[in-house]
């Protein structure tokens, strides 16, 4: 005799599967989970037409979540690594800019992605773009100190004393120090490699300017474990699953 007693939802089928509201908001690309908690606590999120302020709220896939009158939908997470050329502005919208970094990846995906941090117009090299708000905050927050390496081309040779000053600390409004400084080519001391964790705006340019140097060219060659290997200038690629996991784990 078959047992036809009614059972609850089959977990294996995903019926009535729930998700934390803050994770749903983060997945929609609005912000990080932590910022989503603030939106919930401030009464800025509604679920099925009702304002929700409980941080532990869980919702089903059929729930209608709204923020500022907009219905939120979880997007597929996209991670794009770009080798930025000079002349492009690291923003998604600037009425005064002729060229935006998003112009270089406009056919990459249908999702709206944003630069993680910024490289100024004349700086070249690695730039990550994503719609993952939580990862963006993790990669840009100073407390995480993500490693960055730049190849710097100067107007004159860097002296040994100034190299030491860079590692001991230079006052640019506050004292900032490089983690390491080296000559990539010992025969050409106008070229310098500098490793730094600081996330301050234009920090590399400001350090060298404070010591009386002018930067002729600045190229970011390493960012949070990512390199330019096999990625020509102006080209982009999607991150591998392994790279994404490393970024989220560290």
N, C-alpha and C positions, 0 to 999 in steps of 0.2 A: 504494500500500500504506500503510495507516494505521500510524502509530507508536504501539504500545500498551505501550511500555516504562513500567515504574512510575516515577513521579516522587515527590519528597518532597511534603510538605504544601503546598497552594496558598496562598500568602500572601494572596491576594485574598479567599479564603473565610474567613480568620480561624482555620483549623484549627491546633490546637496553639499558639495565640497565648499568649505569656508576658507576665508583668508583674512588676515588682520587688515583692518582698514588703512592703517598707516603704510603697510606694504603695498596695498592696492594703489594708493595715491602715488607712492614712489614709482611703482611700475608704470604709471600713466605718464611719467616724465615731468611731473610738476616740480618735484623737489626731492630731497632726501627723506628717509624715514623720520629722522629727528625733527626736521622742519615740518613734516606732515603731522607729527604729534602736536606741534604748536598750532597749526591750522585747526586741528580738531579741538584742542583745548580752548581756542579762541572763538569757537562756534562758527567757523567759516566753512564747514563741510556739512552737507546734508545727505542723508541716505533715504531713498524712497520718499523724498519730500519733507523729511523731518531732520532738524538740526541735531547733530550728534556731537557730544562733548566727552564721552567716555573713551579714554585712550586704549582700553582693551577691547573695543568693539570689533567683532568679526562679522563679515558679510558673505553672502553667497554670490556666485557668478551672475545671478539674475538681478542683483541689487543695482539700483540707479544711484550713482554717486555724483554729486554736483559740487563745483567750486566756482564761486563768482558767476553763477548762472550757466556754467559750462559743464556738460556731462563728460565725465572722465572715462576713458577707455585705456586699459593697459596696452602699451605698445610693445612690439618686439624690440628688445634691446639691441642697439647697433653700436659697434666700436670700430672707428676708422682711424688709421694712422696715416698722416700726410707729411710729406717732406716739403715743407713750405718754401716757395721761392720768395725773393725780395719783392717788395711793392704791393703785397697783399695785406689787408687789415684783418686781424684775428677777431672778427665779430660777425654776427649774422645779419646785422642791419646798421648801416652807417650812411646817411644821405650825402655825406661829404667825401666818401671813398669811391674811387673808380673801380677798385678790385677788392673783392672779399674772398676769404679762404673758402667759403661755401661755394663760390663759383667753380672751384676746382673739383668739387665732389658732387655737383648738382645731379648727376645721373647715377650716383652710387646707390641710393635707397629712397624709398618713399617717406620714411620717417624723418622728422625734423631733428637734426643733431646740432650740438653746440660745441664750440672749442672749450677744451679743458685748460683754463688759464689763458694767457696771452703771450704771443710773440709780437713785438712791435713791427711796424711796417717794413723796416729795413733788415730785420733779423730773419735769418733763414733756419731751416731745420725741422726737427720733429715737433709735430703738433697733433694731439689726440682730439678727436671729435666724437661725441656720443650723446645719447638721449638718456643715459643712466645718471640721474641726478644724485643718487646716493654715492656712486663711485666718484663723480666729479668733486663732490665736497671732500671726500676722503683724500683725493689726489692733490687738492689745492689747499687744504687746511694746513697752516704752519706747524701744528703739533705733530703732523705725520712726517714732516721733513723728507719729502721725496727727493731722491738724488737726481741731479741734473749736471750734465757735462757740456761745456761750450768750447768751441774752437774759436779763438779770438785772434784777429789780425790787427796789429797796432801800427801807429804812424812812426814809431821808433822802438828800438829794442827795449825790452823790459829788463831793468837792472835786477841784480840779485837781491839788493836791499828792499826794493819794492815788491819783489816776489815774497820775501819774508813778511813784509807788512801785510800783504793780502791774507796770509795764513794766520797772522796774529790779530788782525782786526783793523778795519779802516772806518773812520767816522763819516757816515753819509746821512747825518741826521740822527743816527744811532750807530753804534759800532757793529759792523758786520764782518765776519771772517769767512774765507774760503776753506773748504775741507782739504783741498789739495790744489797745487799749481805746478805746472811742468812745461818744459819746452818740447813740443812734439818733434821738432827738428832742431837739434843742438846747434846747427850751423846757421839757423835763422831765428834769432831771439825776438823778432817782431811778431812771431807766431807763438801763442800761448794756449795751453789747455787748462781750463779751470773747472774744478768740481765744487758744486755749491748746493746747499739744501734750502737756503732762504727763498721765500716766495715773494719777496718785495718786488714792486713794479720797477722794471728796467735796472735791476740790481747790479748786473754785470757791468753795464755801461757806467753806472754811477760810481762803482768801485774804481774803475780805471780812470775816469774823469777826475775823481778826487785826488788821484796821484799824478795828475798832469798829462795823461795820455788821451789820445783820440782813437776811437775804434773805427777802423776802415771797413771791417767786415766782421759779422758775428753769426755763428752757426751753432745751433743746438744739435749735438750729435748723440745724446743719450738722455732719456727721460723715463724715470721710474722702472728701469729694467728693459726698456725698449730701445732699439738701435736703428740706424738707417740702412742696415745691411740689405742689399738688393732692392733698395727703394730709391730710384732716381729723383732728382729735384723736380717738383711739380707733380709727382705721382702719388698715389695713395693705395692702400690695401686694407682689407678687413683684418682685425686681430684674430689670431687662432684661439681656440678654446683654452689651450694651455696658457697663453699670454693673459687672457681675461681672468682666469683663475688665480694667476700669480698677482695681478693687480688688486684683486678683491681680497686676497689672503694676507698681503703684507701691509 
